[in-house]
Amino acid sequence: MHPQTSLPQAESFVHVMDLLQYMRREPFSRREALAYFDIEPRKMNFYTGAMIYLGLAEEYRDYDEYADEEDFYYRLTPLGCSIMEMGVHERNSSIVKCMLQHQLFRHALNLYSKQLALLTQQQAAEIIRELHSDASEHAVKRCSATVVNWTDWLLEQTHR
């Protein structure tokens, strides 16, 4: 299991979408993605972990002929393939549904609907601590920014 599947830590959902679009063509190696997106390895783990968290991608190991070594590869799951074939509105609605399968985002959306205001990082951190009491403070801090940004993206999709 990918280390980031328990708590997403990819702050920019736009970058997650960029990776999903890139992956529509074919699976890619970690090395290829790092070069193409000019991103540091730690952040790449966050973004690939986010796609796995949502059930849209999977990770596997294979031989990378260019690097002449084994590498991690990422490909869309059958669900990810199906969603990425959809038109933009239907695709984004389906991704919102994937997000809402996770209690973390259902709680965030519920809090938004009660207060009719965007979540703060402090509120997101409280939700994370409530649902993931074993998470380190570093992970809570990193994930709280993700929850706020993804919830904003989610709300943008539902108000279109």
N, C-alpha and C positions, 0 to 999 in steps of 0.2 A: 504494500500500500504506500502511496506517495506520502511523504511526511506532511504536506500541507492540506490534506483532505479533511482533517478534523476542524480546522479554522481557516477560512480563506484570508490571505494577507496580500492580495493584489489590489492596491488602492485604486488604480484607474480601470474602470470597467471598459473603457474605450480600447485600452491595450489588450484586454481579454478578447474583445470582438475582433481586433486586428489579427490576433493569432488564430482565431477560429476561421476568419476569412482566408488567411494564408494556408491553413490546413485543408481547406476545401479542395485544393488542387491535388495534394498528396501528403502522406505522412512526412514529417521532417525530423531530422536529428537535432539534438540539443546544440551541437556545434553549428549547424546551419542556421538555426533560429538566433543564436547569439550573434552571428555575423550579420544576418539580414536585419535584425531589429536593433543592432548596436546597443545591447543591454547587458548589464553585469549579471554574472551567473546566479547570484542570490535572488535577484529580482525575477530572473527567468523561472526559477523554482516556484516563486509566488504565483506567476501567471499561469504556468502549466498546472500547478496545483489547483488553481481556481477553476480551470476547465474540467479537471478531474472531479473536483468537489461538486460541480453542477451536473456531472454525469455526461458531459458532452465530448470528452476525450479520454483516452487511456494512454498509459505509458508502457513501453516494452523495451527490451534490450535487443540490439542487433549489431551486426558488423558494419562499420562505416568505412567504405572502401577508400574514401578520400583521405581520411585521417589514419587509415590502416590500423584501426583498433575498434573495440566494441564501444558502443555509445547508447545513450538513452534516445528513444524515438517516441514520437507522439502521433496519434492518429485519432480521427473522429470515431466515436462509438456509433452504433447504428442510430441511436437517438440523435446524436450530434449531426450525422449525415442527413437525416430526415429534416431536422430543423434548419440546417444551413442551405437546404434546397428551397426553402420557402421564400416568399416575398418578404420585404423588410418588415412590414407591420406584423404579419403573422409570425415571422421568425422572432421578433422581439417579444411578442406576447407569449410565445412558447418558452423563451428564455426566462421571462418573468415567472412563469409557472414552475420552471426548474428551481429558481431561487426560492419560491414560496414553499417548496417541498421541505425546506430546512426551517426548523423551529426558530433559529436565529433571525431570519428575515421575516417570518410571520410575526414575531414579537416586535421587531422594529416597525413594521407596517402598522401593527395594531397601536403602538404608541403614537405614531404619526396621526392616525385617524382619531385618537382621543384628544390630542393637543392641537391638531391642525397646524402644525409647525414642523419644520425639518428637524431631524434628530441632531443632537450635539454629540461630540465624541464622548463626553462624560456619560450621557444616557446610553450610548451604544456600549460603552465599557461596562456599565451596570448590567445590561442584558447579557453580555458575554460572561461576566462573572457568575451570574445567576445560572446560566445554562452549562457553563464549562468551568466548574469550580477548581479543576486541576490545571487550568491554563496559567502559565507564568505571566507576571505583570508585563513583561516585554511583549509577549504574544497578544495580551489583551489590548495594549496600546496600539500595536500594529494593526490588529484586526478591527479595532474600533473605527479607525480611519476608513478601512475597507467597508465596514457596515454602513457608515454615513454616506460614502460615495456611491456604493451600489444601491442603497435605498433611494438616493437622489435620482440615479439612472432609472430605477424601477418606477419611481413616481413620474418621471418625464414620459415614460412609455405609456403609462395608464392615463395621462392627461392629453394624449394626442388624438 
